[in-house]
């Protein structure tokens, strides 16, 4: 399964950005940040960490 991160402008300053993780080919997110971020870069960094955790969970579940 392949995922992608999208950074969304969903709030008002000072923290307008959120990350959302989507399964490729799907239009509904599978995970979304509860926290908002002051910059796209911070949202990307947090989104990449969340994506790593998601992929680790998925790979561990496949091994069971």
C-alpha positions in Angstrom: 0.0 0.0 0.0 1.3 3.4 -0.9 0.5 6.6 1.0 0.9 10.3 0.4 1.0 13.4 2.6 -0.9 16.5 1.8 -0.5 19.8 3.7 -3.7 21.7 4.0 -4.4 25.3 4.9 -7.4 24.6 7.2 -7.2 27.2 10.0 -6.5 30.8 10.6 -3.0 32.2 11.6 -0.9 31.8 13.6 -1.2 28.0 13.0 -3.1 27.5 9.7 -1.5 24.2 8.5 -2.5 20.5 9.0 -1.2 17.4 7.4 -3.4 14.6 6.0 -2.3 11.2 4.9 -4.1 9.5 2.0 -3.8 6.1 0.5 -2.9 6.6 -3.1 -5.9 6.5 -5.4 -8.3 7.4 -2.5 -9.9 10.7 -1.8 -10.6 10.3 2.0 -7.7 10.7 4.4 -6.7 7.8 6.6 -5.0 10.0 9.2 -5.1 13.7 9.9 -3.2 15.9 12.4 -5.1 17.0 15.5 -2.5 19.7 15.9 -2.1 22.7 13.7 1.2 24.2 12.6 2.6 27.6 12.1 4.4 26.7 8.8 4.2 24.3 6.0 7.7 23.0 6.8 6.6 22.1 10.4 3.5 20.4 9.1 5.6 18.4 6.6 8.0 17.4 9.3 5.3 16.2 11.6 3.4 14.6 8.7 6.5 12.6 7.6 6.9 11.3 11.2 3.2 10.3 11.3 3.6 8.6 7.9 6.6 6.6 9.2 4.6 5.5 12.3 1.6 4.5 10.0 3.9 2.5 7.7 5.5 0.7 10.7 2.1 -0.2 12.1 1.0 -1.6 8.8 4.2 -3.6 8.3 3.9 -5.1 11.8 0.3 -6.1 11.1 1.3 -7.8 7.9 3.9 -9.9 9.9 1.2 -11.3 12.2 
